Structures are given as structure tokens and as C-alpha cells.
Amino acid sequence: PKKVALVACMRKLLTILNAMLARRTAWKPPVALGA
């Protein structure tokens, strides 16, 4: 279901944010996404 995917994305973002805070580094978005 969509809710499962949404929760998975939220958890992924949370882990990324936690890693950033732990390293105290600036957010560098993946260039592969081509935003």
C-alpha cells in the first residue's frame, strides 16, 4: 500500500538527517537525481 512506501521514505529521510547531525555536515543532495 501507499502508506507503507510513505513510512519507508520517512524513515530513510530520518536516518539521513540523523547521520547529518552526527557528522555536522551540510546537506549535499545526490547529483544523480538531477533536481
C-alpha positions as a Markdown table, in Angstrom:
| # | Residue | x | y | z |
|---|---|---|---|---|
| 1 | Pro | 0.0 | 0.0 | 0.0 |
| 2 | Lys | 1.0 | 3.7 | -0.3 |
| 3 | Lys | 1.2 | 4.1 | 3.4 |
| 4 | Val | 4.0 | 1.5 | 3.7 |
| 5 | Ala | 6.0 | 3.3 | 1.0 |
| 6 | Leu | 5.4 | 6.6 | 2.7 |
| 7 | Val | 6.7 | 5.3 | 6.0 |
| 8 | Ala | 9.7 | 3.8 | 4.3 |
| 9 | Cys | 10.6 | 7.2 | 2.8 |
| 10 | Met | 10.1 | 9.0 | 6.1 |
| 11 | Arg | 12.4 | 6.5 | 7.8 |
| 12 | Lys | 15.0 | 6.9 | 5.1 |
| 13 | Leu | 14.9 | 10.7 | 5.5 |
| 14 | Leu | 15.2 | 10.4 | 9.3 |
| 15 | Thr | 18.2 | 8.2 | 9.0 |
| 16 | Ile | 19.8 | 10.7 | 6.6 |
| 17 | Leu | 19.1 | 13.6 | 8.9 |
| 18 | Asn | 20.4 | 11.7 | 11.9 |
| 19 | Ala | 23.7 | 10.9 | 10.0 |
| 20 | Met | 24.0 | 14.6 | 9.0 |
| 21 | Leu | 23.5 | 15.8 | 12.6 |
| 22 | Ala | 26.0 | 13.2 | 13.9 |
| 23 | Arg | 28.7 | 14.4 | 11.4 |
| 24 | Arg | 27.6 | 18.0 | 11.4 |
| 25 | Thr | 27.9 | 18.2 | 7.6 |
| 26 | Ala | 25.9 | 20.3 | 5.2 |
| 27 | Trp | 23.3 | 18.6 | 3.1 |
| 28 | Lys | 24.5 | 17.7 | -0.3 |
| 29 | Pro | 21.7 | 16.3 | -2.5 |
| 30 | Pro | 22.7 | 13.4 | -4.8 |
| 31 | Val | 23.5 | 14.7 | -8.2 |
| 32 | Ala | 22.0 | 11.6 | -9.8 |
| 33 | Leu | 18.5 | 12.9 | -9.0 |
| 34 | Gly | 19.2 | 15.8 | -11.3 |
| 35 | Ala | 17.0 | 18.2 | -9.3 |
